[in-house]
Amino acid sequence: MITKTRGIVLRSVRFGESSLIVDVLTKSSGRVSFMVHIPKTSKGKIKKQYFQPMTLGNEAICNVLKMYE
């Protein structure tokens, strides 16, 4: 299930050459962590600047079912 919510970026950490681990504080789900792939070309729609700390944004959260319940 995908839900859309607003959130504030708390921190972002580089993971590898082209990925970020982003912690976001959302109103509906609390603190959530994401792994975001950042394209190396300038034509990509996702920019690294969107994930700077204290940035407001609209996030789409995909809830994954737990395999071991």
Protein Blocks (a to p, Z undefined) as FASTA:
>chain_A
ZZddddddfbdcdehjkbccdddddfklopadddddddfbfkbmbdfklmgghiacdddd
dddddfbZZ
